[in-house]
Structures are given as C-alpha cells and as structure tokens.
Amino acid sequence: MEVDPAEFAKMLPAEQVFEEMLPYLETLDAQIGGIIRLLKDKGVSTNEELAKYTQRGDDAANVRERGMRARMEYLFSSAVKRTEGT
C-alpha cells in the first residue's frame, strides 16, 4: 500500500522506516514460506528438522535484532539531541 507523500511527511521517523521496510518484509516472508513448502513437499526435511533449524535461526536473529535496535536507538537519540540543541 502506497502512503500519500503528505501523510508520509507527517509520520514519526520510526513510522516512516516501518512503511519503507514493510514491502521488503512481506516479500521475504513469502519467499521463506515458499522455500519451507518446497522442502516439505520434496521430502527433503521433516517438520521436526525444520523446527530445529528454525529455532537456531530465531536465536541468531534475536541477537542481530538486539544489536540493530541498540544502533537505531542511538541514531534516533542523536538526531533528537541535535534538534533539541538548535
């Protein structure tokens, strides 16, 4: 869904980032779903095997997410401090 440029300008920075990222996340979700379906249909992997690897992937993603969240908070707080200082 496209957001009107005037409405986009009124959004908070975090909302703007989310709006920009959402189409990419939706595409990625569809691709991952297709890969999982292929692995199951071809008999390459069972639900139990996929669950094991999914859990490992979730654990790694959580670590990356915490790092990314800390970086974004730092960047946003720096931007707020600069605007408050002027």
Secondary structure per residue as TSV (DSSP state, phi and psi in degrees):
chain	resnum	aa	ss	phi	psi
A	1	M	-	360.0	127.5
A	2	E	-	-82.8	138.6
A	3	V	-	-100.6	136.5
A	4	D	-	-58.2	133.3
A	5	P	H	-55.6	-35.5
A	6	A	H	-67.2	-40.1
A	7	E	H	-67.9	-39.4
A	8	F	H	-59.3	-41.0
A	9	A	H	-65.6	-25.9
A	10	K	H	-82.5	-12.7
A	11	M	S	-74.0	154.9
A	12	L	-	-67.5	154.3
A	13	P	H	-54.3	-40.1
A	14	A	H	-64.8	-37.5
A	15	E	H	-66.2	-38.5
A	16	Q	H	-63.2	-43.6
A	17	V	H	-61.1	-44.9
A	18	F	H	-61.3	-44.7
A	19	E	H	-61.0	-38.0
A	20	E	H	-71.8	-34.7
A	21	M	H	-84.8	-26.0
A	22	L	H	-53.2	-47.0
A	23	P	H	-60.3	-36.1
A	24	Y	H	-68.3	-39.9
A	25	L	H	-67.1	-38.7
A	26	E	H	-64.4	-41.7
A	27	T	H	-63.5	-45.6
A	28	L	H	-60.8	-42.3
A	29	D	H	-61.2	-43.1
A	30	A	H	-65.0	-40.6
A	31	Q	H	-65.5	-43.6
A	32	I	H	-63.0	-42.8
A	33	G	H	-59.4	-40.6
A	34	G	H	-65.5	-40.7
A	35	I	H	-65.2	-43.7
A	36	I	H	-62.5	-43.4
A	37	R	H	-61.6	-40.9
A	38	L	H	-62.3	-47.1
A	39	L	H	-59.7	-41.1
A	40	K	H	-69.4	-47.4
A	41	D	H	-63.6	-36.0
A	42	K	T	-82.6	-4.9
A	43	G	T	73.3	19.1
A	44	V	S	-73.1	-31.2
A	45	S	-	-146.5	150.9
A	46	T	-	-97.2	168.4
A	47	N	H	-59.0	-38.4
A	48	E	H	-65.8	-42.7
A	49	E	H	-65.5	-43.7
A	50	L	H	-62.0	-39.1
A	51	A	H	-61.4	-40.2
A	52	K	H	-61.5	-46.9
A	53	Y	H	-72.7	-33.3
A	54	T	H	-63.0	-42.3
A	55	Q	H	-62.1	-43.6
A	56	R	H	-61.8	-42.2
A	57	G	H	-64.5	-40.0
A	58	D	H	-62.0	-43.0
A	59	D	H	-60.5	-45.6
A	60	A	H	-65.9	-39.4
A	61	A	H	-65.1	-36.7
A	62	N	H	-62.4	-40.3
A	63	V	H	-64.1	-46.5
A	64	R	H	-63.0	-39.7
A	65	E	H	-63.9	-42.3
A	66	R	H	-61.4	-41.7
A	67	G	H	-64.4	-43.7
A	68	M	H	-66.1	-41.1
A	69	R	H	-62.7	-42.6
A	70	A	H	-63.0	-41.0
A	71	R	H	-65.1	-43.8
A	72	M	H	-64.7	-41.6
A	73	E	H	-61.6	-40.8
A	74	Y	H	-62.0	-47.5
A	75	L	H	-63.9	-43.7
A	76	F	H	-65.9	-41.1
A	77	S	H	-67.3	-34.7
A	78	S	H	-64.5	-40.7
A	79	A	H	-66.1	-39.3
A	80	V	H	-66.1	-43.9
A	81	K	H	-60.1	-40.4
A	82	R	H	-64.5	-41.3
A	83	T	H	-71.8	-32.8
A	84	E	H	-71.7	-29.4
A	85	G	H	-76.3	-14.6
A	86	T	-	-99.8	360.0
